[in-house]
Amino acid sequence: MTEPADPFDFQRCVHACAAGDRRALHALYDHEGARLLGVARRITRDTASAEDVLHDGFVRIWTRAASFDAARGSARGWIYSIIRHLALNHVRDGLRDLPLDEAQLSALLASADHEQALDAHAASARLYHCLDALEPARRACVLHAYVEGCSHGQIAQLLGAPLGTVKAWIKRSLAALRECMG
């Protein structure tokens, strides 16, 4: 399989966005928008939410393009990590904010295992609190591994981080979560 003669230059586009070139953002969207929407849709499992994530992601790409550091990873990886993080945050925030209506609360309290259900709900809230306490990159590693089922190698590629770093982040993050969950 041969590479195209003129591969898309993500880094040039990100740097052009940092300089205020709207055509560069448009080029990124035209080139990668459909694939990024697919990533967001796979995580959120909802087209409307994925479209919101994609929109927010491109706003973030535009406003934070100057913070891209090629020494830390590829521009394409940086773009994808923005979309993945926003999609994971969208899912996490949606799960955290699920309100119980009167009927659900009544059913929960009427069930024979209501204490167990309430304990599970409390543990879930504690887990979200503990996940929020992790640094964003480490939280992303844990979520990629345990929510998306990605391998360490896949996570390293997604985040543009060395494999050893990803493994260490996951190991330390799991220890921190265990300690936080007490």
OpenMM code with the backbone's topology and positions (N, CA, C; nanometers):
from openmm import Vec3, app, unit

residues = "MET THR GLU PRO ALA ASP PRO PHE ASP PHE GLN ARG CYS VAL HIS ALA CYS ALA ALA GLY ASP ARG ARG ALA LEU HIS ALA LEU TYR ASP HIS GLU GLY ALA ARG LEU LEU GLY VAL ALA ARG ARG ILE THR ARG ASP THR ALA SER ALA GLU ASP VAL LEU HIS ASP GLY PHE VAL ARG ILE TRP THR ARG ALA ALA SER PHE ASP ALA ALA ARG GLY SER ALA ARG GLY TRP ILE TYR SER ILE ILE ARG HIS LEU ALA LEU ASN HIS VAL ARG ASP GLY LEU ARG ASP LEU PRO LEU ASP GLU ALA GLN LEU SER ALA LEU LEU ALA SER ALA ASP HIS GLU GLN ALA LEU ASP ALA HIS ALA ALA SER ALA ARG LEU TYR HIS CYS LEU ASP ALA LEU GLU PRO ALA ARG ARG ALA CYS VAL LEU HIS ALA TYR VAL GLU GLY CYS SER HIS GLY GLN ILE ALA GLN LEU LEU GLY ALA PRO LEU GLY THR VAL LYS ALA TRP ILE LYS ARG SER LEU ALA ALA LEU ARG GLU CYS MET GLY".split()
positions = [
    Vec3(0.0847, -0.1180, 0.0000),
    Vec3(0.0000, 0.0000, 0.0000),
    Vec3(0.0887, 0.1236, 0.0000),
    Vec3(0.0648, 0.2123, -0.0908),
    Vec3(0.1473, 0.3326, -0.1016),
    Vec3(0.0746, 0.4519, -0.0430),
    Vec3(0.1533, 0.5456, 0.0073),
    Vec3(0.0957, 0.6672, 0.0638),
    Vec3(0.0614, 0.7631, -0.0495),
    Vec3(-0.0397, 0.8472, -0.0303),
    Vec3(-0.0723, 0.9464, -0.1325),
    Vec3(0.0460, 1.0405, -0.1541),
    Vec3(0.0553, 1.0939, -0.2742),
    Vec3(0.1678, 1.1814, -0.3084),
    Vec3(0.1679, 1.3079, -0.2238),
    Vec3(0.0510, 1.3579, -0.1864),
    Vec3(0.0420, 1.4822, -0.1109),
    Vec3(-0.0443, 1.4586, 0.0133),
    Vec3(0.0158, 1.4012, 0.1217),
    Vec3(-0.0649, 1.3727, 0.2407),
    Vec3(-0.1119, 1.5030, 0.3065),
    Vec3(-0.2246, 1.4940, 0.3723),
    Vec3(-0.2812, 1.6101, 0.4402),
    Vec3(-0.1877, 1.6520, 0.5532),
    Vec3(-0.1601, 1.7797, 0.5643),
    Vec3(-0.0670, 1.8317, 0.6643),
    Vec3(-0.1448, 1.8895, 0.7832),
    Vec3(-0.1722, 1.8034, 0.8813),
    Vec3(-0.2475, 1.8443, 0.9998),
    Vec3(-0.1739, 1.9524, 1.0773),
    Vec3(-0.0437, 1.9348, 1.0918),
    Vec3(0.0335, 2.0301, 1.1708),
    Vec3(0.0288, 2.1690, 1.1086),
    Vec3(0.0420, 2.1760, 0.9781),
    Vec3(0.0360, 2.3057, 0.9109),
    Vec3(-0.1008, 2.3707, 0.9337),
    Vec3(-0.2068, 2.2900, 0.9262),
    Vec3(-0.3419, 2.3444, 0.9472),
    Vec3(-0.3610, 2.3944, 1.0898),
    Vec3(-0.3117, 2.3201, 1.1870),
    Vec3(-0.3266, 2.3634, 1.3263),
    Vec3(-0.2489, 2.4932, 1.3491),
    Vec3(-0.1280, 2.5008, 1.2956),
    Vec3(-0.0503, 2.6242, 1.3100),
    Vec3(-0.1193, 2.7405, 1.2390),
    Vec3(-0.1804, 2.7136, 1.1239),
    Vec3(-0.2529, 2.8193, 1.0520),
    Vec3(-0.3756, 2.8641, 1.1327),
    Vec3(-0.4424, 2.7705, 1.1985),
    Vec3(-0.5551, 2.8068, 1.2859),
    Vec3(-0.5063, 2.8977, 1.3981),
    Vec3(-0.3914, 2.8644, 1.4543),
    Vec3(-0.3355, 2.9466, 1.5617),
    Vec3(-0.3073, 3.0887, 1.5134),
    Vec3(-0.2771, 3.1008, 1.3833),
    Vec3(-0.2499, 3.2329, 1.3251),
    Vec3(-0.3784, 3.3028, 1.2789),
    Vec3(-0.4943, 3.2373, 1.2992),
    Vec3(-0.6211, 3.2996, 1.2646),
    Vec3(-0.6719, 3.2704, 1.1250),
    Vec3(-0.6168, 3.1707, 1.0584),
    Vec3(-0.6581, 3.1361, 0.9219),
    Vec3(-0.7811, 3.0446, 0.9254),
    Vec3(-0.8965, 3.1025, 0.8982),
    Vec3(-1.0220, 3.0253, 0.9021),
    Vec3(-1.0260, 2.9173, 0.7939),
    Vec3(-0.9565, 2.9399, 0.6832),
    Vec3(-0.9538, 2.8389, 0.5764),
    Vec3(-0.8888, 2.7099, 0.6256),
    Vec3(-0.7936, 2.7226, 0.7161),
    Vec3(-0.7271, 2.6039, 0.7705),
    Vec3(-0.8245, 2.5223, 0.8546),
    Vec3(-0.9055, 2.5905, 0.9341),
    Vec3(-1.0065, 2.5194, 1.0135),
    Vec3(-1.1073, 2.4519, 0.9209),
    Vec3(-1.1465, 2.5218, 0.8156),
    Vec3(-1.2393, 2.4650, 0.7177),
    Vec3(-1.1762, 2.3426, 0.6513),
    Vec3(-1.0482, 2.3497, 0.6191),
    Vec3(-0.9792, 2.2358, 0.5573),
    Vec3(-0.9748, 2.1165, 0.6524),
    Vec3(-0.9479, 2.1431, 0.7815),
    Vec3(-0.9496, 2.0349, 0.8814),
    Vec3(-1.0872, 1.9701, 0.8881),
    Vec3(-1.1898, 2.0536, 0.8898),
    Vec3(-1.3263, 2.0013, 0.8973),
    Vec3(-1.3590, 1.9181, 0.7728),
    Vec3(-1.3265, 1.9710, 0.6562),
    Vec3(-1.3541, 1.8976, 0.5320),
    Vec3(-1.2796, 1.7651, 0.5277),
    Vec3(-1.1555, 1.7649, 0.5742),
    Vec3(-1.0735, 1.6445, 0.5653),
    Vec3(-1.1070, 1.5411, 0.6720),
    Vec3(-1.1322, 1.5845, 0.7946),
    Vec3(-1.1464, 1.4910, 0.9067),
    Vec3(-1.2827, 1.4928, 0.9738),
    Vec3(-1.3694, 1.5859, 0.9388),
    Vec3(-1.4968, 1.6019, 1.0079),
    Vec3(-1.5793, 1.4741, 1.0163),
    Vec3(-1.5919, 1.4033, 0.9058),
    Vec3(-1.6745, 1.2814, 0.9056),
    Vec3(-1.6166, 1.1751, 0.9982),
    Vec3(-1.4850, 1.1590, 0.9968),
    Vec3(-1.4219, 1.0589, 1.0848),
    Vec3(-1.4332, 1.1007, 1.2316),
    Vec3(-1.4159, 1.2294, 1.2577),
    Vec3(-1.4289, 1.2779, 1.3953),
    Vec3(-1.5727, 1.2628, 1.4453),
    Vec3(-1.6687, 1.2860, 1.3575),
    Vec3(-1.8081, 1.2643, 1.3947),
    Vec3(-1.8301, 1.1171, 1.4290),
    Vec3(-1.7676, 1.0284, 1.3530),
    Vec3(-1.7783, 0.8852, 1.3809),
    Vec3(-1.7213, 0.8497, 1.5176),
    Vec3(-1.6089, 0.9089, 1.5526),
    Vec3(-1.5488, 0.8852, 1.6842),
    Vec3(-1.6442, 0.9333, 1.7936),
    Vec3(-1.6957, 1.0539, 1.7772),
    Vec3(-1.7877, 1.1098, 1.8769),
    Vec3(-1.9155, 1.0259, 1.8855),
    Vec3(-1.9660, 0.9808, 1.7723),
    Vec3(-2.0886, 0.9004, 1.7715),
    Vec3(-2.0658, 0.7662, 1.8393),
    Vec3(-1.9484, 0.7072, 1.8173),
    Vec3(-1.9181, 0.5781, 1.8797),
    Vec3(-1.9141, 0.5908, 2.0321),
    Vec3(-1.8659, 0.7026, 2.0811),
    Vec3(-1.8551, 0.7222, 2.2254),
    Vec3(-1.9896, 0.7634, 2.2856),
    Vec3(-2.0578, 0.8594, 2.2225),
    Vec3(-2.1825, 0.9103, 2.2799),
    Vec3(-2.3018, 0.8214, 2.2482),
    Vec3(-2.2899, 0.7426, 2.1422),
    Vec3(-2.3983, 0.6545, 2.0962),
    Vec3(-2.5250, 0.7325, 2.0615),
    Vec3(-2.5059, 0.8572, 2.0172),
    Vec3(-2.6188, 0.9423, 1.9823),
    Vec3(-2.5710, 1.0448, 1.8799),
    Vec3(-2.6384, 1.0491, 1.7651),
    Vec3(-2.5949, 1.1376, 1.6575),
    Vec3(-2.6019, 1.2846, 1.6966),
    Vec3(-2.7112, 1.3259, 1.7596),
    Vec3(-2.7242, 1.4673, 1.7976),
    Vec3(-2.6152, 1.5073, 1.8963),
    Vec3(-2.5882, 1.4223, 1.9938),
    Vec3(-2.4820, 1.4518, 2.0905),
    Vec3(-2.3467, 1.4550, 2.0214),
    Vec3(-2.3256, 1.3625, 1.9296),
    Vec3(-2.1985, 1.3580, 1.8563),
    Vec3(-2.1788, 1.4849, 1.7747),
    Vec3(-2.2859, 1.5344, 1.7152),
    Vec3(-2.2758, 1.6593, 1.6386),
    Vec3(-2.2425, 1.7768, 1.7299),
    Vec3(-2.3019, 1.7791, 1.8489),
    Vec3(-2.2683, 1.8840, 1.9462),
    Vec3(-2.1219, 1.8758, 1.9860),
    Vec3(-2.0750, 1.7543, 2.0114),
    Vec3(-1.9345, 1.7338, 2.0492),
    Vec3(-1.8433, 1.7803, 1.9361),
    Vec3(-1.8785, 1.7448, 1.8121),
    Vec3(-1.7959, 1.7841, 1.6978),
    Vec3(-1.7891, 1.9369, 1.6872),
    Vec3(-1.9024, 2.0025, 1.7022),
    Vec3(-1.9042, 2.1493, 1.6977),
    Vec3(-1.8157, 2.2080, 1.8076),
    Vec3(-1.8373, 2.1612, 1.9306),
    Vec3(-1.7566, 2.2107, 2.0424),
    Vec3(-1.6087, 2.1800, 2.0215),
    Vec3(-1.5804, 2.0647, 1.9630),
    Vec3(-1.4421, 2.0261, 1.9363),
    Vec3(-1.3741, 2.1193, 1.8386),
    Vec3(-1.4447, 2.1568, 1.7324),
    Vec3(-1.3833, 2.2471, 1.6356),
    Vec3(-1.3686, 2.3881, 1.6929),
    Vec3(-1.4594, 2.4284, 1.7790),
    Vec3(-1.4419, 2.5566, 1.8484),
    Vec3(-1.3165, 2.5496, 1.9360),
    Vec3(-1.3001, 2.4388, 2.0045),
    Vec3(-1.1828, 2.4230, 2.0920),
    Vec3(-1.0546, 2.4155, 2.0093),
    Vec3(-1.0576, 2.3448, 1.8972),
    Vec3(-0.9400, 2.3387, 1.8089),
    Vec3(-0.9017, 2.4804, 1.7668),
    Vec3(-1.0010, 2.5590, 1.7276),
    Vec3(-0.9765, 2.6961, 1.6828),
    Vec3(-0.9193, 2.7822, 1.7948),
    Vec3(-0.9804, 2.7733, 1.9129),
    Vec3(-0.9389, 2.8627, 2.0214),
    Vec3(-0.8114, 2.8175, 2.0916),
    Vec3(-0.7781, 2.6914, 2.0803),
    Vec3(-0.6592, 2.6413, 2.1497),
    Vec3(-0.5480, 2.5944, 2.0566),
    Vec3(-0.5587, 2.6270, 1.9305),
    Vec3(-0.4581, 2.5828, 1.8336),
    Vec3(-0.3180, 2.6285, 1.8730),
    Vec3(-0.3068, 2.7448, 1.9324),
    Vec3(-0.1757, 2.7962, 1.9726),
    Vec3(-0.1118, 2.7101, 2.0822),
    Vec3(-0.1924, 2.6329, 2.1538),
    Vec3(-0.1369, 2.5492, 2.2612),
    Vec3(-0.0848, 2.4147, 2.2100),
    Vec3(-0.1070, 2.3852, 2.0812),
    Vec3(-0.0566, 2.2595, 2.0255),
    Vec3(0.0954, 2.2588, 2.0305),
    Vec3(0.1507, 2.1473, 2.0782),
    Vec3(0.2957, 2.1314, 2.0885),
    Vec3(0.3364, 2.0045, 2.0148),
    Vec3(0.4013, 2.0212, 1.9014),
    Vec3(0.4412, 1.9075, 1.8190),
    Vec3(0.5375, 1.8141, 1.8921),
    Vec3(0.6068, 1.8644, 1.9927),
    Vec3(0.7001, 1.7802, 2.0680),
    Vec3(0.6252, 1.6774, 2.1529),
    Vec3(0.4978, 1.7038, 2.1808),
    Vec3(0.4190, 1.6131, 2.2653),
    Vec3(0.3375, 1.5125, 2.1848),
    Vec3(0.3307, 1.5293, 2.0535),
    Vec3(0.2543, 1.4357, 1.9716),
    Vec3(0.2137, 1.4992, 1.8404),
    Vec3(0.1462, 1.4195, 1.7594),
    Vec3(0.1064, 1.4664, 1.6267),
    Vec3(-0.0135, 1.5595, 1.6352),
    Vec3(-0.0264, 1.6436, 1.5356),
    Vec3(-0.1407, 1.7347, 1.5299),
    Vec3(-0.2705, 1.6552, 1.5134),
    Vec3(-0.2655, 1.5505, 1.4343),
    Vec3(-0.3856, 1.4681, 1.4154),
    Vec3(-0.4264, 1.4032, 1.5484),
    Vec3(-0.3300, 1.3514, 1.6221),
    Vec3(-0.3592, 1.2930, 1.7529),
    Vec3(-0.4164, 1.3960, 1.8487),
    Vec3(-0.3648, 1.5179, 1.8433),
    Vec3(-0.4138, 1.6262, 1.9280),
    Vec3(-0.5602, 1.6562, 1.8968),
    Vec3(-0.5927, 1.6632, 1.7686),
    Vec3(-0.7298, 1.6904, 1.7251),
    Vec3(-0.8240, 1.5796, 1.7726),
    Vec3(-0.7820, 1.4554, 1.7514),
    Vec3(-0.8660, 1.3429, 1.7915),
    Vec3(-0.8821, 1.3371, 1.9430),
    Vec3(-0.7773, 1.3717, 2.0166),
    Vec3(-0.7891, 1.3675, 2.1626),
    Vec3(-0.8884, 1.4733, 2.2119),
    Vec3(-0.8954, 1.5863, 2.1454),
    Vec3(-0.9931, 1.6887, 2.1830),
    Vec3(-1.1343, 1.6334, 2.1663),
    Vec3(-1.1617, 1.5731, 2.0534),
    Vec3(-1.2959, 1.5190, 2.0271),
    Vec3(-1.3273, 1.4061, 2.1250),
    Vec3(-1.2321, 1.3156, 2.1465),
    Vec3(-1.2562, 1.2032, 2.2394),
    Vec3(-1.2827, 1.2538, 2.3809),
    Vec3(-1.2035, 1.3482, 2.4263),
    Vec3(-1.2213, 1.4005, 2.5626),
    Vec3(-1.3569, 1.4683, 2.5776),
    Vec3(-1.3951, 1.5480, 2.4791),
    Vec3(-1.5249, 1.6138, 2.4864),
    Vec3(-1.6384, 1.5119, 2.4850),
    Vec3(-1.6256, 1.4091, 2.4014),
    Vec3(-1.7301, 1.3064, 2.3949),
    Vec3(-1.7380, 1.2287, 2.5262),
    Vec3(-1.6238, 1.1927, 2.5819),
    Vec3(-1.6238, 1.1204, 2.7097),
    Vec3(-1.6800, 1.2081, 2.8212),
    Vec3(-1.6444, 1.3351, 2.8215),
    Vec3(-1.6998, 1.4264, 2.9211),
    Vec3(-1.8508, 1.4403, 2.9042),
    Vec3(-1.8962, 1.4438, 2.7802),
    Vec3(-2.0402, 1.4536, 2.7529),
    Vec3(-2.1138, 1.3322, 2.8096),
    Vec3(-2.0581, 1.2148, 2.7856),
    Vec3(-2.1200, 1.0919, 2.8368),
    Vec3(-2.1170, 1.0914, 2.9895),
    Vec3(-2.0011, 1.1224, 3.0458),
    Vec3(-1.9865, 1.1215, 3.1913),
    Vec3(-2.0804, 1.2231, 3.2559),
    Vec3(-2.0871, 1.3428, 3.2014),
    Vec3(-2.1747, 1.4455, 3.2571),
    Vec3(-2.3206, 1.4055, 3.2446),
    Vec3(-2.3559, 1.3425, 3.1353),
    Vec3(-2.4936, 1.2975, 3.1165),
    Vec3(-2.5320, 1.1905, 3.2154),
    Vec3(-2.4402, 1.1007, 3.2448),
    Vec3(-2.4692, 0.9955, 3.3422),
    Vec3(-2.4805, 1.0521, 3.4823),
    Vec3(-2.3988, 1.1497, 3.5123),
    Vec3(-2.3979, 1.2085, 3.6454),
    Vec3(-2.5256, 1.2874, 3.6710),
    Vec3(-2.5791, 1.3477, 3.5664),
    Vec3(-2.6926, 1.4372, 3.5826),
    Vec3(-2.8273, 1.3719, 3.5583),
    Vec3(-2.8327, 1.2390, 3.5543),
    Vec3(-2.9606, 1.1725, 3.5339),
    Vec3(-3.0472, 1.1908, 3.6577),
    Vec3(-3.1526, 1.2699, 3.6474),
    Vec3(-3.2378, 1.2904, 3.7643),
    Vec3(-3.3340, 1.1740, 3.7830),
    Vec3(-3.3748, 1.1546, 3.9048),
    Vec3(-3.4763, 1.0550, 3.9346),
    Vec3(-3.6097, 1.1272, 3.9458),
    Vec3(-3.7075, 1.0809, 3.8666),
    Vec3(-3.8395, 1.1408, 3.8819),
    Vec3(-3.9133, 1.0684, 3.9945),
    Vec3(-4.0328, 1.1146, 4.0257),
    Vec3(-4.1097, 1.0577, 4.1378),
    Vec3(-4.1314, 0.9078, 4.1218),
    Vec3(-4.1671, 0.8654, 4.0009),
    Vec3(-4.1960, 0.7233, 3.9776),
    Vec3(-4.0705, 0.6391, 3.9976),
    Vec3(-3.9567, 0.6877, 3.9463),
    Vec3(-3.8319, 0.6130, 3.9623),
    Vec3(-3.7911, 0.6067, 4.1088),
    Vec3(-3.8055, 0.7172, 4.1793),
    Vec3(-3.7704, 0.7204, 4.3202),
    Vec3(-3.8604, 0.6261, 4.3999),
    Vec3(-3.9900, 0.6282, 4.3704),
    Vec3(-4.0838, 0.5383, 4.4389),
    Vec3(-4.0492, 0.3932, 4.4124),
    Vec3(-4.0192, 0.3616, 4.2867),
    Vec3(-3.9843, 0.2242, 4.2513),
    Vec3(-3.8547, 0.1825, 4.3204),
    Vec3(-3.7593, 0.2734, 4.3268),
    Vec3(-3.6326, 0.2446, 4.3931),
    Vec3(-3.6548, 0.2166, 4.5411),
    Vec3(-3.7345, 0.3003, 4.6057),
    Vec3(-3.7577, 0.2841, 4.7488),
    Vec3(-3.8458, 0.1629, 4.7787),
    Vec3(-3.9332, 0.1269, 4.6846),
    Vec3(-4.0231, 0.0139, 4.7058),
    Vec3(-3.9542, -0.1198, 4.6813),
    Vec3(-3.8454, -0.1178, 4.6115),
    Vec3(-3.7794, -0.2449, 4.5795),
    Vec3(-3.7210, -0.3067, 4.7060),
    Vec3(-3.7123, -0.4381, 4.7039),
    Vec3(-3.6593, -0.5099, 4.8193),
    Vec3(-3.5121, -0.4766, 4.8402),
    Vec3(-3.4462, -0.4389, 4.7347),
    Vec3(-3.3028, -0.4126, 4.7420),
    Vec3(-3.2738, -0.2622, 4.7374),
    Vec3(-3.3620, -0.1816, 4.7945),
    Vec3(-3.3434, -0.0377, 4.7826),
    Vec3(-3.2149, 0.0107, 4.8486),
    Vec3(-3.1752, -0.0509, 4.9576),
    Vec3(-3.0493, -0.0097, 5.0204),
    Vec3(-2.9321, -0.0389, 4.9279),
    Vec3(-2.9396, -0.1549, 4.8648),
    Vec3(-2.8341, -0.1928, 4.7713),
    Vec3(-2.8311, -0.0953, 4.6530),
    Vec3(-2.9483, -0.0597, 4.6028),
    Vec3(-2.9556, 0.0333, 4.4902),
    Vec3(-2.9035, 0.1709, 4.5301),
    Vec3(-2.9399, 0.2161, 4.6477),
    Vec3(-2.8911, 0.3459, 4.6948),
    Vec3(-2.7399, 0.3428, 4.7162),
    Vec3(-2.6887, 0.2322, 4.7685),
    Vec3(-2.5442, 0.2181, 4.7850),
    Vec3(-2.4736, 0.2230, 4.6500),
    Vec3(-2.5316, 0.1563, 4.5509),
    Vec3(-2.4729, 0.1559, 4.4167),
    Vec3(-2.4736, 0.2974, 4.3588),
    Vec3(-2.5830, 0.3698, 4.3804),
    Vec3(-2.5919, 0.5068, 4.3307),
    Vec3(-2.4864, 0.5950, 4.3996),
    Vec3(-2.4699, 0.5781, 4.5292),
    Vec3(-2.3704, 0.6559, 4.6040),
    Vec3(-2.2287, 0.6215, 4.5575),
    Vec3(-2.2042, 0.4912, 4.5350),
    Vec3(-2.0718, 0.4487, 4.4870),
    Vec3(-2.0436, 0.5076, 4.3492),
    Vec3(-2.1454, 0.5139, 4.2657),
    Vec3(-2.1305, 0.5714, 4.1325),
    Vec3(-2.0938, 0.7196, 4.1427),
    Vec3(-2.1613, 0.7906, 4.2304),
    Vec3(-2.1303, 0.9324, 4.2497),
    Vec3(-1.9876, 0.9499, 4.3019),
    Vec3(-1.9464, 0.8618, 4.3925),
    Vec3(-1.8103, 0.8667, 4.4468),
    Vec3(-1.7088, 0.8417, 4.3351),
    Vec3(-1.7398, 0.7449, 4.2469),
    Vec3(-1.6492, 0.7142, 4.1367),
    Vec3(-1.6319, 0.8355, 4.0464),
    Vec3(-1.7419, 0.9031, 4.0125),
    Vec3(-1.7311, 1.0221, 3.9284),
    Vec3(-1.6479, 1.1298, 3.9971),
    Vec3(-1.6671, 1.1462, 4.1259),
    Vec3(-1.5872, 1.2427, 4.2014),
    Vec3(-1.4394, 1.2060, 4.1940),
    Vec3(-1.4085, 1.0777, 4.2119),
    Vec3(-1.2689, 1.0325, 4.2091),
    Vec3(-1.2094, 1.0475, 4.0691),
    Vec3(-1.2877, 1.0171, 3.9657),
    Vec3(-1.2393, 1.0355, 3.8286),
    Vec3(-1.2100, 1.1826, 3.8014),
    Vec3(-1.2958, 1.2708, 3.8510),
    Vec3(-1.2738, 1.4144, 3.8315),
    Vec3(-1.1460, 1.4625, 3.8980),
    Vec3(-1.1027, 1.3934, 4.0030),
    Vec3(-0.9819, 1.4336, 4.0745),
    Vec3(-0.8545, 1.3987, 3.9971),
    Vec3(-0.8650, 1.3069, 3.8999),
    Vec3(-0.7477, 1.2689, 3.8202),
    Vec3(-0.7142, 1.3786, 3.7203),
    Vec3(-0.5870, 1.3864, 3.6847),
    Vec3(-0.5453, 1.4785, 3.5788),
    Vec3(-0.6153, 1.4352, 3.4499),
    Vec3(-0.6489, 1.5289, 3.3614),
    Vec3(-0.7245, 1.4956, 3.2401),
    Vec3(-0.6616, 1.3835, 3.1554),
    Vec3(-0.5311, 1.3854, 3.1361),
    Vec3(-0.4675, 1.2824, 3.0532),
    Vec3(-0.4786, 1.1450, 3.1191),
    Vec3(-0.4629, 1.1403, 3.2495),
    Vec3(-0.4723, 1.0128, 3.3214),
    Vec3(-0.6156, 0.9626, 3.3239),
    Vec3(-0.7110, 1.0544, 3.3425),
    Vec3(-0.8523, 1.0160, 3.3390),
    Vec3(-0.8869, 0.9612, 3.2004),
    Vec3(-0.8358, 1.0256, 3.0964),
    Vec3(-0.8610, 0.9798, 2.9597),
    Vec3(-0.8072, 0.8386, 2.9390),
    Vec3(-0.6896, 0.8100, 2.9918),
    Vec3(-0.6319, 0.6754, 2.9799),
    Vec3(-0.7240, 0.5713, 3.0430),
    Vec3(-0.7703, 0.5989, 3.1629),
    Vec3(-0.8577, 0.5042, 3.2335),
    Vec3(-0.9876, 0.4848, 3.1567),
    Vec3(-1.0465, 0.5941, 3.1094),
    Vec3(-1.1729, 0.5840, 3.0372),
    Vec3(-1.1555, 0.5111, 2.9041),
    Vec3(-1.0455, 0.5388, 2.8333),
    Vec3(-1.0194, 0.4666, 2.7086),
    Vec3(-1.0066, 0.3171, 2.7359),
    Vec3(-0.9372, 0.2828, 2.8431),
    Vec3(-0.9136, 0.1413, 2.8744),
    Vec3(-1.0394, 0.0708, 2.9225),
    Vec3(-1.1125, 0.1340, 3.0142),
    Vec3(-1.2211, 0.0633, 3.0808),
    Vec3(-1.3608, 0.0957, 3.0293),
    Vec3(-1.3757, 0.2047, 2.9542),
    Vec3(-1.5057, 0.2351, 2.8945),
    Vec3(-1.5069, 0.1916, 2.7485),
    Vec3(-1.3996, 0.2271, 2.6764),
    Vec3(-1.3939, 0.1951, 2.5341),
    Vec3(-1.3286, 0.0603, 2.5061),
    Vec3(-1.2571, 0.0056, 2.6036),
    Vec3(-1.1914, -0.1228, 2.5836),
    Vec3(-1.0655, -0.1165, 2.4988),
    Vec3(-1.0009, -0.0022, 2.4957),
    Vec3(-0.8783, 0.0140, 2.4168),
    Vec3(-0.7598, -0.0524, 2.4871),
    Vec3(-0.6673, -0.1022, 2.4076),
    Vec3(-0.5430, -0.1577, 2.4620),
    Vec3(-0.4498, -0.0426, 2.4990),
    Vec3(-0.3454, -0.0741, 2.5748),
    Vec3(-0.2479, 0.0295, 2.6108),
    Vec3(-0.1862, 0.0904, 2.4856),
    Vec3(-0.1554, 0.0056, 2.3874),
    Vec3(-0.0971, 0.0543, 2.2627),
    Vec3(-0.1903, 0.1479, 2.1877),
    Vec3(-0.3185, 0.1135, 2.1851),
    Vec3(-0.4158, 0.1999, 2.1191),
    Vec3(-0.4273, 0.3340, 2.1918),
    Vec3(-0.4257, 0.3296, 2.3236),
    Vec3(-0.4360, 0.4532, 2.4015),
    Vec3(-0.3136, 0.5410, 2.3759),
    Vec3(-0.1970, 0.4788, 2.3731),
    Vec3(-0.0746, 0.5551, 2.3460),
    Vec3(-0.0844, 0.6247, 2.2108),
    Vec3(-0.1359, 0.5524, 2.1126),
    Vec3(-0.1509, 0.6108, 1.9793),
    Vec3(-0.2559, 0.7218, 1.9802),
    Vec3(-0.3671, 0.6989, 2.0472),
    Vec3(-0.4740, 0.7992, 2.0525),
    Vec3(-0.4279, 0.9292, 2.1180),
    Vec3(-0.3519, 0.9162, 2.2258),
    Vec3(-0.3086, 1.0344, 2.3009),
    Vec3(-0.1755, 1.0908, 2.2530),
    Vec3(-0.1090, 1.0162, 2.1646),
    Vec3(0.0222, 1.0620, 2.1199),
    Vec3(0.1246, 1.0602, 2.2314),
    Vec3(0.1104, 0.9617, 2.3220),
    Vec3(0.2009, 0.9502, 2.4366),
    Vec3(0.2782, 0.8192, 2.4269),
    Vec3(0.3964, 0.8119, 2.4871),
    Vec3(0.4732, 0.6878, 2.4861),
    Vec3(0.3967, 0.5753, 2.5587),
    Vec3(0.4143, 0.4533, 2.5106),
    Vec3(0.3448, 0.3379, 2.5671),
    Vec3(0.3746, 0.3219, 2.7158),
    Vec3(0.4991, 0.3362, 2.7557),
    Vec3(0.5359, 0.3232, 2.8974),
    Vec3(0.4672, 0.4276, 2.9845),
    Vec3(0.4541, 0.5467, 2.9314),
    Vec3(0.3858, 0.6532, 3.0051),
    Vec3(0.2399, 0.6190, 3.0262),
    Vec3(0.1750, 0.5691, 2.9204),
    Vec3(0.0336, 0.5313, 2.9296),
    Vec3(0.0155, 0.4207, 3.0332),
    Vec3(0.1017, 0.3206, 3.0301),
    Vec3(0.0917, 0.2108, 3.1268),
    Vec3(0.1085, 0.2627, 3.2695),
    Vec3(0.2049, 0.3523, 3.2889),
    Vec3(0.2281, 0.4086, 3.4226),
    Vec3(0.1091, 0.4931, 3.4676),
    Vec3(0.0544, 0.5738, 3.3762),
    Vec3(-0.0611, 0.6566, 3.4097),
    Vec3(-0.1789, 0.5700, 3.4532),
    Vec3(-0.2039, 0.4625, 3.3794),
    Vec3(-0.3174, 0.3761, 3.4129),
    Vec3(-0.2949, 0.3105, 3.5488),
    Vec3(-0.1745, 0.2593, 3.5708),
    Vec3(-0.1447, 0.1925, 3.6976),
    Vec3(-0.1608, 0.2891, 3.8148),
    Vec3(-0.1037, 0.4085, 3.8025),
    Vec3(-0.1132, 0.5073, 3.9108),
    Vec3(-0.2559, 0.5590, 3.9283),
    Vec3(-0.3259, 0.5737, 3.8180),
    Vec3(-0.4637, 0.6223, 3.8261),
    Vec3(-0.5535, 0.5212, 3.8947),
    Vec3(-0.5351, 0.3939, 3.8639),
    Vec3(-0.6145, 0.2905, 3.9303),
    Vec3(-0.5861, 0.2879, 4.0801),
    Vec3(-0.4590, 0.3058, 4.1163),
    Vec3(-0.4238, 0.3106, 4.2589),
    Vec3(-0.4899, 0.4318, 4.3254),
    Vec3(-0.4875, 0.5453, 4.2569),
    Vec3(-0.5500, 0.6659, 4.3112),
    Vec3(-0.7019, 0.6480, 4.3240),
    Vec3(-0.7623, 0.5800, 4.2273),
    Vec3(-0.9076, 0.5562, 4.2342),
    Vec3(-0.9412, 0.4630, 4.3494),
    Vec3(-0.8586, 0.3581, 4.3683),
    Vec3(-0.8812, 0.2653, 4.4803),
    Vec3(-0.8748, 0.3400, 4.6135),
    Vec3(-0.7733, 0.4253, 4.6252),
    Vec3(-0.7556, 0.5006, 4.7489),
    Vec3(-0.8717, 0.5989, 4.7697),
    Vec3(-0.9111, 0.6662, 4.6654),
    Vec3(-1.0191, 0.7637, 4.6742),
    Vec3(-1.1530, 0.6970, 4.7079),
    Vec3(-1.1749, 0.5789, 4.6511),
    Vec3(-1.3014, 0.5080, 4.6758),
    Vec3(-1.3053, 0.4489, 4.8162),
    Vec3(-1.1851, 0.4328, 4.8758),
    Vec3(-1.1705, 0.3886, 5.0134),
    Vec3(-1.2444, 0.2679, 5.0432),
] * unit.nanometer
topology = app.Topology()
chain = topology.addChain("A")
for resn in residues:
    res = topology.addResidue(resn, chain)
    for name in ("N", "CA", "C"):
        topology.addAtom(name, app.Element.getBySymbol(name[0]), res)
